[in-house]
Amino acid sequence: MPDFVPELMREYGDAARAVLFRYLPSEEPRRHLYDLLADYPRRGGRGFRPTLCIATARAFGRTTEDALRTAASIELLHNAMLVHDDIEDESIERRGRPALHVTQGVPLALNAGDALSLRSLRPLLDNQQRLGPWLSLRILEEAERMARESAEGQAMELGWRRDNAVDVTEADYLLMVLKKTCWLAVIYPTRVGALIGTGGAVDLEPFLRFGFFVGAAFQIQDDLLNLTGDQAQYGKELEGDLYEGKRTIMLVRLLAKARRSERERLERLLGRPRGERTAAEIRWARGLMDRYGCIDYARSVAHGLVGAAEHEFSRIFGHLPDSRDKRFLAAFPRWVIERS
Amino acid sequence: MPDFVPELMREYGDAARAVLFRYLPSEEPRRHLYDLLADYPRRGGRGFRPTLCIATARAFGRTTEDALRTAASIELLHNAMLVHDDIEDESIERRGRPALHVTQGVPLALNAGDALSLRSLRPLLDNQQRLGPWLSLRILEEAERMARESAEGQAMELGWRRDNAVDVTEADYLLMVLKKTCWLAVIYPTRVGALIGTGGAVDLEPFLRFGFFVGAAFQIQDDLLNLTGDQAQYGKELEGDLYEGKRTIMLVRLLAKARRSERERLERLLGRPRGERTAAEIRWARGLMDRYGCIDYARSVAHGLVGAAEHEFSRIFGHLPDSRDKRFLAAFPRWVIERS
């Protein structure tokens, strides 16, 4: 894997994070609000969402500075969503440390997530100075669309868990991922990057496909790492998804392939509250996934998605002059499934 | 109390609500998202926030239609905040029915609150057509400021409860109310109403004072009704604030006035989880408030605030021609403390 993918992410990610921190006030109430807002951003993160925004704007011929506030806003909103996701999923770890609601309690963490989410509007409003009112408003419209798609995807996934749905199809799963993951992770960053890069003169439709293919591959790889990755590198509890009853493509596949008795045992396991799922049962479910080839199947789907993304890449970016940014965007889909 | 205050609120509130519902899609995922978004708005509400916005815009000479999308956005955001507040406060009732997280579970209710909050941006973006890009962006900036103030106020209050603060002063309390209540309830609606009404040519500073005086009186009256009101009319559990350990002005006063032994018993009571506060203990604390004149004291503070608000009213609106809207704004502060 070429080194320049993580290199560019570090470079652009750091630039966006520097702007992000300028938008987090260090004033009162500090201990109950502003320290909490800065907590997840301070823990790091790969910064690939802001990088996709900046690289797209640059590939289309604009500067880093033109995209920097938008990139910072994306990272702010991403962190805001992590705070609320962790509450909703009852996750206990994030980036290798206890989740915010674990250290601060649900009420203050929930409120901090709200503050972070609405704080992400501020850099988009400040875009006016550099990008003018029309383009600033177009970007805000994209942000609103993305937030809507994300909430729809999150509702689908949480609804499946709450109602212990065991009839989720692969098509349901991919629609959920399109909304929940792809919009914030890839579609929105590249769409607003392209708006900035072209001054608004671009067809945004193909970005939906590119972003879906890359984003879905990313989600599948993330879920694979949760089952097969290295605890220290991963930053969340391994097999946490199984404890949370998360409908991953591996679980969806397993529910479709398992024998009836196994499926019923899985349903009972998934129907119990998180705390009542034992390590032995989780191991049993994990073993079943191996037996039915669910891990390999997920890998092959992710590979197929990356191929489709590379095809879309050439349709969107192929005509643009060669640049480091263009090369990054070309290599990014494959990086997504080869990272560990 | 003149009937025209509730009458105008019904008229403008209904108009804003009709627009609000146009912004709530009736599409999938319905059962896990869009039905939840519409739940609190369908339960009604007095609609005084959108009314303040429309009446202010009209008092300055613009039409209802000019302010309608902004008014709908205010009501959307207000409902979004109620959903999250109810989770944070562990409230069990809202507008006479079970709170959303009680019927749907915390994860889906939290997500619905997020969706509702970001959905409130859409009408503000649609303002462009009628108000142009500059004024639309100014209103979005006010929305961002208001959201920030609200989150700060909420953090203060939740922090006091989590840490069982018993040294909250009246000044702390009023700063918290300025941020948590006044911005969304009065300051923001009248400020954006004035922006719309004048096309942006207005000094917004005095609205801060007017909104603080009215909003603080409103909050104190709300807390008084929680202790002294009629269950059927009130729509939340009576004495719920005491069960929740909410720092009201009555409690702040009581903590300042009580004897040391009483204060220590109060501290222990407030330090226990909500479920472990018994009805007998709540009655004891409630009786102590009567003994130390905390209810009467709160009433007198609210009266003082209304007087100050009426003074600010004449400085802001006094020079404007007589209208039903101006008369509403003049009568509103007193209505706030005379309603039941």
Interface residues (C-beta under 8 A of the other chain):
Chain A: E28 P29 R31 H32 L33 L36 H84 I87 E88 D89 G105 V106 P107 L108 L110 N111 A112 D114 A115 S117 L118 R119 L121 R122 L125 Q128 P133 W134 S136 L137 L140 E141 A143 E144 A147 R148 A151 E152 Q154 A155 M156 L158 G159 R161 R162
Chain B: E28 P29 R31 H32 L33 L36 H84 I87 E88 D89 G105 V106 P107 L108 L110 N111 A112 D114 A115 S117 L118 R119 L121 R122 L125 Q128 P133 W134 S136 L137 L140 E141 A143 E144 A147 R148 A151 E152 Q154 A155 M156 L158 G159 R161 R162
